[in-house]
Amino acid sequence: MTRVTLIPGDGIGPEIADYTVQVLEAAGADIQWDVQEAGQAVYEATGELIPDPVYQSIEANGLALKGPMTTPIGTGFRSANVALRKKYDLYANLRPVRSLGQVPALFDDLDLVLFRENTEDLYAGVEEKISDDVMHSIKIITRQASERIIRQAFDYAQDHHRRHVTVVTKANIMKLSNGLFLDTARQVAQDYPEIPLKEVLVDNMAMQLVINPKQFDVIVTENLYGDILSDLMAGLIGGLGLVPGANIGDNLAIFEAVHGSAPDIAGQGKANPTAMILSACLLLDHIGQTDCAQKIRQSLDRVLSQKEKLTADLGGPASGSEYCQALCQDLKNNK
Ligand code: NAI
């Protein structure tokens, strides 16, 4: 049995974490959960967003499934999510965007995978105040961090028989920083002669994704562009409730949905747990329980093909709990 740290987080986190645990149990996942509290409520009670036992648990297990955590905008503490990714050097952020069931969406049959560099760029947190009226945020791009994420994207493309890799930058304007990322992609691509490298500028990429996303396959990009484009891609298949993520480093991995804590719907029973369930599927893949992950994905496709089982974000009448029960029942029926 694999021991995994489970951090429910805040906002809709505890609801969707509870549903996810139920679904994994119904699918027969061989996981023992080590539940740890972190996030806004813990911060308000203790002054610490991520208390020490949470770090100790993640380090002991090497694996975590995490719900979203709220980050105040503009002021207050820095993002706990960004802090975890930096602390454990979780440099590869994998975000698969795949059409599910019969969910009403702009596109069906979409199957894209985005690799986002997860440790540097404008998210490195290097900011300086020049005066009350002038602030600087420094964009940091290094060859080493660029190379390891680009290699991950090519390795994935090779292992999963993907058609090509698209590198997204703004190298025409930020010639040094984005130029380095692009140059590194061109060099890495030479080691994978059977996988063509496409180059697209980020503004054009946003437009191309909206009008013809099927021209893409595996996408690799810098931190900020990856953050924005993955939300856009979520919108193509039905919304943020559906897109999972993995933050992978050399020694440790944390799995979490792309979406945040959704304070607008928290505690109302409306949250869609699909993204967190699919994040758990990425975890199952990672620890070699791929059959169990596939069983859950097939169940999601079946249940998401029934209009009456869809949650409110997908235009349906079901609560998160009713949807979860439908998934558990489907898994039991299709053992
Ligand atoms: P959000 O992703 O929480 O919500 C955006 C919209 O999508 C909202 O209308 C929300 O109701 C909806 N939505 C998101 N997830 C959903 C789900 N599972 N089911 C149904 N509807 C869903 O983004 P927002 O509002 O910008 O951020 C809220 C908080 O979350 C902020 O404090 C932000 O910093 C934090 N955040 C945390 C992340 C993490 O923990 N990894 C990632 C992104 C944001």
Boltz pocket constraint, residues with backbone or C-beta under 6 A from the ligand:
constraints:
  - pocket:
      binder: B
      contacts: [[A, 12], [A, 67], [A, 68], [A, 69], [A, 70], [A, 71], [A, 72], [A, 81], [A, 240], [A, 241], [A, 256], [A, 257], [A, 258], [A, 259], [A, 260], [A, 261], [A, 262], [A, 263], [A, 264], [A, 265], [A, 270], [A, 271], [A, 272], [A, 273], [A, 274], [A, 275], [A, 313]]
      max_distance: 6.0
